[in-house]
Amino acid sequence: MKYSKEFRDPQVAARFLEILAAAAARLDGVKTLMEVCGTHTMAIHRHGIRSLLPTKIRLISGPGCPVCVTPVDFVDKAVALSRLPDVIIATFGDMVRVPGSTTSLLKEKAQGIDLRIVYSPADAVALAARNPSRRVVFLGVGFETTAPTVAASILQAEKSWLENYFVLCAHKTIPEAMALLGEDPEIPIDGYLCPAHVSAVIGTRAYASLATEHAIPCVVTGFEPLDILQGVALLVHQILDGRAEVENQYSRFVRREGNPKAMEILHRVFEPCDARWRGLGTIPGSGLRIREEFAAFDIEKRLTIAAEPAREPSGCCCGEVLKGKIAPRDCPLFGTLCTPEEPVGACMVSNEGACAAAYRYGA
């Protein structure tokens, strides 16, 4: 298959669904599968895949949106930094509307802060080079997909002798969160659709312990409808066979070893640490912090950030949505007090958020 339309062929999809229905009929009850990728979440809603699946297959969304799992206090720190007169905040666009305890970066921009939306961390480095009298702070949010690019930006700043480029770091790694959810008795996860973008960096071998130690079948799958349907079918057949393995449906982009160069850059600049996730709490070893060797680029080691006390938005159920315990529409704020235009929680802000996907594409 060479072109994307071939991955959306309705006749092939119908055949996949026939095979899936026959396999699902042999299941001993409803099986819950979780996708852990914001792009998967959006694709599943966009193509109406949940409505096509047999009733014995329940597909739920997990913490696959990095913006959504970023704690409120990170936004509060970014806001506090933005109010300093010599600071320019550089960030990807999906962070600017995420609510903090009392405000957001977008609202602060209306009050005069210097906020720049960039397309890559390299743009932020270039911004620092053009503004030597200002401190440029890039908001380092994301999983293993974006962390190597932020690491590369720090290496570039060091090479260029830039003393005014900094990172406010909140990077996280996804396998640890998947392992935690797999141990939660309130969330019976029978199989994982593993994140494709992340897997292109870390490789399929990163999920080996989920299969061997937690006995959870895993399939790395792509984003097109036929990719997702085949991924679900592979999981169902693992369940029927009593297997727990890591299979790679997305072999056209993902390898077992991932991207060694990206991982080398990531580990050169970052080291593992405990990290707090919105809704999941603190997960040991699931964060990335800047190594002491590169502390000059860590804004939290250069400044004391006087952020306001963190406060979660009242009535917001983002945490329960991120754990797959409730669907977005089960939140009492969904579609009324919380909309993409006036979001209460991060899951309604990001293009990869489960609530934003459910709102945009309907039930």
C-alpha positions in Angstrom: 0.0 0.0 0.0 1.6 3.2 -1.1 -1.0 6.0 -0.8 -3.2 6.9 2.1 -6.4 6.3 0.3 -5.5 2.6 0.2 -5.6 2.6 3.9 -9.2 3.9 3.8 -10.6 1.4 1.3 -14.2 0.7 2.4 -14.2 -2.8 0.8 -11.0 -3.8 2.7 -12.4 -2.3 5.9 -15.6 -4.3 5.5 -13.5 -7.5 5.1 -11.5 -6.6 8.2 -14.7 -6.1 10.2 -16.0 -9.5 9.1 -12.9 -11.1 10.4 -13.0 -9.1 13.5 -16.7 -10.0 14.2 -15.9 -13.7 13.8 -13.0 -13.5 16.2 -14.9 -11.3 18.7 -17.8 -13.9 18.8 -15.3 -16.3 20.4 -14.4 -13.9 23.2 -15.6 -14.8 26.7 -17.1 -11.5 27.5 -16.3 -7.9 26.7 -12.6 -7.0 26.3 -11.2 -3.5 26.9 -8.5 -2.2 24.7 -6.8 1.1 25.3 -5.2 3.4 22.8 -2.4 5.5 24.3 -1.8 8.1 21.6 -3.6 11.4 21.0 -3.4 11.0 17.2 -5.0 7.6 17.5 -7.8 9.1 19.7 -8.5 11.7 17.1 -8.4 9.2 14.2 -10.7 6.8 16.0 -13.3 9.6 16.6 -12.9 11.1 13.1 -13.5 7.8 11.3 -16.2 6.5 13.7 -14.3 3.4 14.5 -15.9 2.7 17.9 -19.3 2.5 16.3 -18.0 -0.2 13.8 -16.5 -2.5 16.4 -18.3 -5.6 17.7 -20.1 -5.2 21.1 -17.5 -7.4 22.8 -14.7 -5.0 22.0 -14.6 -1.9 24.1 -12.1 0.7 23.0 -11.1 3.5 25.5 -8.7 6.4 25.4 -5.7 6.6 27.7 -3.1 9.3 28.7 -1.8 9.7 25.2 -2.0 13.5 25.0 1.1 15.1 26.5 -0.5 18.5 26.9 -3.4 16.9 28.7 -1.3 15.1 31.3 0.8 18.2 32.1 0.0 19.3 35.6 -1.6 22.7 36.3 1.4 24.0 38.2 3.5 23.8 35.0 1.2 26.3 33.3 1.3 28.4 36.5 5.1 28.4 36.3 5.0 29.4 32.6 2.7 32.2 33.4 4.9 33.5 36.2 7.9 33.4 33.9 6.0 35.2 31.2 5.4 38.2 33.5 9.1 38.8 33.9 10.0 41.9 31.8 12.9 40.3 29.9 11.3 36.9 29.1 10.0 35.6 25.9 7.9 32.4 26.1 8.3 30.1 23.1 5.9 27.2 22.8 4.0 24.9 20.5 0.5 26.3 19.9 -1.5 23.8 21.8 -0.1 25.0 25.2 -1.3 28.6 24.9 -4.9 27.9 25.8 -4.4 25.3 28.5 -5.9 26.7 31.7 -3.7 27.2 34.7 -5.0 27.8 38.2 -6.5 31.2 37.4 -5.4 32.1 33.8 -3.7 30.9 30.6 -0.9 32.0 28.5 -3.3 33.2 25.8 -5.1 35.4 28.4 -1.8 36.7 29.6 -0.9 37.6 26.0 -3.9 39.9 25.9 -2.3 41.6 29.0 1.0 42.2 27.2 3.3 39.2 27.7 5.7 38.3 24.9 4.5 34.9 23.7 5.8 33.3 20.5 4.3 30.2 18.9 7.1 28.2 17.2 7.0 25.1 15.0 10.1 23.5 16.5 12.6 24.1 19.4 15.1 25.1 16.7 12.9 28.1 16.1 13.2 29.0 19.8 17.0 28.8 19.6 17.0 31.1 16.6 14.7 33.5 18.5 17.2 33.6 21.3 20.0 34.3 18.9 18.1 37.3 17.5 17.2 38.7 20.9 20.5 38.5 23.0 19.1 40.9 25.6 16.1 38.8 26.3 15.7 35.4 28.0 13.9 32.9 25.7 12.2 30.1 27.6 10.9 27.2 25.6 8.1 25.1 27.2 9.4 21.5 27.0 6.2 19.4 26.9 5.8 16.1 25.2 6.7 12.4 25.2 9.7 10.7 23.6 8.5 12.0 20.2 9.4 15.6 20.9 12.0 15.2 23.7 14.9 14.5 21.3 14.2 17.7 19.4 14.3 19.7 22.6 17.6 17.9 23.6 19.0 18.8 20.2 18.0 22.5 20.8 20.0 22.5 24.0 23.0 21.0 22.3 22.7 23.7 19.5 22.4 26.5 22.1 25.5 25.1 23.8 27.4 24.9 20.5 26.4 28.5 19.7 27.4 29.8 23.1 23.9 31.1 23.7 23.4 32.2 27.3 19.8 33.3 27.0 18.1 30.1 25.9 16.3 28.1 28.5 13.9 25.2 28.8 11.1 24.8 31.3 11.0 21.0 31.2 8.0 18.7 31.7 8.9 15.8 29.4 7.5 12.4 30.1 7.9 8.8 29.0 4.9 6.7 28.1 5.7 3.0 29.0 5.8 3.7 32.7 2.3 5.2 32.6 1.0 2.2 30.6 2.5 -0.1 33.2 0.8 1.8 36.0 -2.6 1.6 34.3 -2.1 -2.0 33.6 -1.9 -2.7 37.4 -5.0 -0.7 38.2 -7.8 -3.1 39.2 -10.4 -0.5 38.4 -9.3 -0.4 34.8 -9.2 -3.9 33.3 -7.1 -3.4 30.3 -6.9 -6.5 28.1 -4.7 -5.0 25.4 -2.8 -1.8 24.3 -2.8 -0.1 21.0 0.7 1.4 21.5 1.5 5.0 20.3 3.0 5.1 16.8 4.9 8.4 16.9 6.5 7.5 20.2 7.3 4.0 19.0 9.1 5.3 16.0 11.6 6.8 18.5 11.7 4.2 21.3 11.0 1.1 19.2 8.7 -1.9 19.9 11.1 -3.4 22.4 10.2 -0.7 24.9 6.9 -2.5 25.6 8.4 -5.9 26.2 7.9 -5.7 30.0 4.2 -4.9 29.5 3.8 -8.2 27.7 6.1 -10.4 29.7 5.7 -8.9 33.3 2.1 -7.6 33.1 0.8 -10.1 30.5 -0.9 -7.4 28.5 -1.0 -7.9 24.7 0.5 -4.9 22.8 0.3 -3.9 19.1 2.0 -0.8 17.6 -0.3 0.4 14.9 -0.6 3.3 12.4 -3.2 6.0 12.2 -5.3 5.2 9.2 -8.6 3.3 9.6 -7.3 0.0 8.3 -4.2 0.4 10.5 -6.4 0.7 13.6 -8.8 -2.1 12.6 -5.9 -4.4 11.9 -4.3 -3.5 15.2 -7.5 -4.3 17.1 -7.8 -7.6 15.2 -4.2 -8.5 16.2 -5.0 -7.8 19.8 -8.2 -9.9 19.8 -6.3 -12.8 18.3 -3.6 -12.5 21.0 -6.4 -12.6 23.6 -8.0 -15.6 22.0 -4.7 -17.5 21.8 -3.8 -16.6 25.4 -0.7 -14.8 24.3 0.8 -11.5 25.5 3.3 -10.3 22.9 4.4 -7.1 21.2 3.4 -7.0 17.6 4.2 -4.4 15.0 1.5 -3.5 12.6 3.2 -0.2 11.7 6.4 -1.8 10.4 6.5 0.6 7.5 7.7 3.2 10.0 8.5 1.5 13.3 11.4 -0.8 14.0 12.2 -2.9 17.0 15.2 -0.7 18.0 13.4 2.5 17.2 15.6 5.5 16.3 19.0 5.0 18.0 20.2 8.5 17.0 17.2 10.2 18.6 17.5 8.1 21.7 21.2 8.9 22.0 20.5 12.6 21.8 17.7 12.3 24.3 19.8 10.4 26.9 22.7 12.7 26.4 20.8 15.7 27.6 18.0 14.2 29.8 18.0 11.7 32.6 15.0 9.8 34.1 13.1 11.2 37.1 9.8 10.9 38.9 7.1 12.9 37.3 3.6 14.1 38.2 0.8 13.4 35.6 -2.5 15.0 35.6 -5.0 12.4 36.8 -2.4 9.7 37.5 -0.3 11.3 40.2 3.4 10.8 40.5 4.8 7.9 38.4 8.4 6.8 39.4 10.9 7.1 36.5 8.3 8.5 34.1 9.8 12.0 33.7 12.9 13.5 32.0 14.9 16.2 33.6 17.9 18.1 32.2 21.2 16.6 33.3 23.5 18.6 35.5 25.9 19.0 32.7 23.4 21.2 30.9 22.0 22.9 34.0 22.7 26.3 32.5 19.8 25.8 30.1 17.3 24.6 32.8 15.3 27.7 33.8 14.2 26.2 37.1 17.9 25.9 38.1 18.6 29.5 37.0 15.6 31.2 38.6 13.3 30.9 41.5 9.9 30.8 39.9 7.2 32.5 42.1 4.1 30.7 40.8 0.7 31.0 42.4 -0.5 27.9 44.4 -1.8 25.3 42.0 -5.5 24.7 41.9 -7.4 22.2 39.8 -10.5 23.5 38.0 -13.7 22.8 39.8 -15.8 20.0 38.4 -13.3 19.0 35.7 -13.0 15.3 35.2 -9.9 15.3 33.0 -8.1 12.9 35.3 -10.8 10.3 35.1 -10.9 10.7 31.3 -7.1 10.3 31.0 -7.3 7.0 33.0 -10.1 5.7 30.7 -12.4 5.4 33.7 -15.1 7.6 32.1 -15.8 8.8 28.6 -15.6 12.5 27.8 -19.4 12.9 27.6 -19.7 11.5 31.2 -18.1 14.7 32.5 -20.8 17.0 33.7 -19.0 20.0 32.2 -18.7 18.5 28.7 -20.2 20.6 26.0 -21.8 23.1 28.4 -19.3 24.9 30.7 -16.4 23.2 28.9 -16.1 23.7 25.1 -13.1 24.2 22.8 -13.9 27.9 22.8 -14.0 28.1 26.6 -12.1 25.1 27.9 -12.1 24.2 31.6 -9.6 21.3 31.3 -6.7 20.4 29.1 -8.5 17.5 27.4 -10.7 20.0 25.7 -7.9 22.2 24.5 -5.4 20.0 22.7 -6.0 18.7 19.2 -5.0 15.3 20.7 -7.3 15.5 23.7 -10.1 13.0 24.1 -12.7 15.6 25.0 -11.8 17.8 22.0 -12.1 14.7 19.7 -15.4 13.7 21.2 -16.8 17.3 20.9 -15.6 17.8 17.4 -16.8 14.5 15.9 -19.8 13.7 18.1 -20.7 10.5 19.9 
